[in-house]
Amino acid sequence: MDLHAVDRGPDDNKYLVSPKAAWFAFAMTIALMIFDYVDRQIIVSLFPHLKAEWGLSDKQLAGLVSIVSITVAVGGIPIALIADRFSRVKSIVVMATAWSLATISCMFVRSYPALFAARAVVGAGEAGYGSVGAGLIASHFPARMRGTLMAGFFAAASFGSVLGVLLGGVIADRWGWKAAFGLVGFPGLVFALLYLFVSDYKTVELTPKLDAASRSLGGTIRHVAQVLARSRTMLWVCIAAPAQLIVVSAVWAWLPSFLVRSHGMTPQAAGIRAAMVVLAGAVGSILWGAVADRIGRRRGPGAKLRTVAVLCLATMLVISFAFGSPALGIVLSDSAQFGLIVLGGLMMVCHVGPASAAVIDVTHPGVRSTGASVLSLFQNLFGLALGPFVAGALSDSLGLQAALTITPLAGLIAVFAFLRAATTYEVDAARASDPLIIKAEALHAKA
């Protein structure tokens, strides 16, 4: 095989399609990401209603959040595998249709097991969307824009969470908690159909080794293990990102309940306050993604992840102090405490864009969706699923305020792992895009 016959994927310095088509794809992918998280997060503002009507424990309530992340994690790699080998656009259409219908079905449940099962199906529909959408966006735009675009894409998750928390409280207070699921589920169906007009990109030719690995789930899992072993950057990012998401998911899931229990707010008022914190995270995600990109251009790729590590440390200190100040003998006013929580919210989602961009940068162009799904698996299973459940379990034992003080300490793991990832980022990114190395690996696979 001629060296230049090894497909390195779309030209990383140019748009894959016309800028207009690329931005349309970006806008549609953002829109579906918003409804993905509206459907995912609406449940947290309904916790007070569910606890009052069904007498659920905090662990049971947390299970309604965690099961979505678990099914997303389990289904992410198989779906990304299908999308990478066939059609990303059609895969996304099917996914969006499935999770929207599952959300609508939640309005008809009459018991906790039925609601739990419906939420599991929501997660199954959403599985793979983040990684496939990220891979599609990354391939449509020049590499220099990836960090900012990934931050924008994943900030849409924050905006969707804001809408989910806000709409859930408002709709439930007016028409009941079941109506909330129905009203937020239908728009996703509309955008799913519109997504058929998005431009896909041709599957990149793989080296023999990658082609063999991507033909089965078992082969993909073995390849994932090999990639994690070979790419230290990806390994450490897959540790760091979920650790930070433990902090994010715990605060997002339990803040409405905390405000109801500790400050005597109505569920609607608590939902509005919690939505402000999530909105701060959305703004912060874009802001810190752009800041990290700028620092990376000046000081090298590793500097991006070092910046994120500093922000993760600051988040931990601010959030733990905001909830734990009474244990230190410091009495904060309600407004001062909430101000600190908003500040923490502004910083806590700092990692999503840079982490996703780093994984894409160190992954072969032909399996970017699959590579991103590895990060998604770790983030959902060990971050988004774990955070609410750990905080819920601690709340049943120690109280919700103590739980929200302790859980942010997971950010220390993120700090350490991002600093380690920064030391190998540049080398691993060069390996992933170097045709000489790709060619050598292909010849090695044949030997």
Secondary structure, DSSP 8 states (H G I E B T S, - for coil): --GGGS---S-TTS-SS-HHHHHHHHHHHHHHHHHHHHHHHGGGGGHHHHHHHH---HHHHHHHHHHHHHHHHHHHHHHHHHHHHS-HHHHHHHHHHHHHHHHHHGGG--SHHHHHHHHHHHHHHHTTHHHHHHHHHHHHS-GGGHHHHHHHHHHHHHHHHHHHHHHHHHHHHHH-HHHHHHHHHHHHHHHHHHGGGS---------HHHHHHTTSHHHHHHHHHHHHHH-HHHHHHHHHHHHHHHHHHHHHHHHHHHHHHHH---HHHHHHHHHHHHHHHHHHHHHHHHHHHHHHHHH-HHHHHHHHHHHHHHHHHHHHHHHHGGGGT----HHHHHHHHHHHHHHHTTTHHHHHHHHHHTS-GGGHHHHHHHHHHHHIIIIITHHHHHHHHHHHHH-HHHHHHHGGGGHHHHHHHHHHHHTTHHHHHHHHH-HHHHHHHHHHHH-
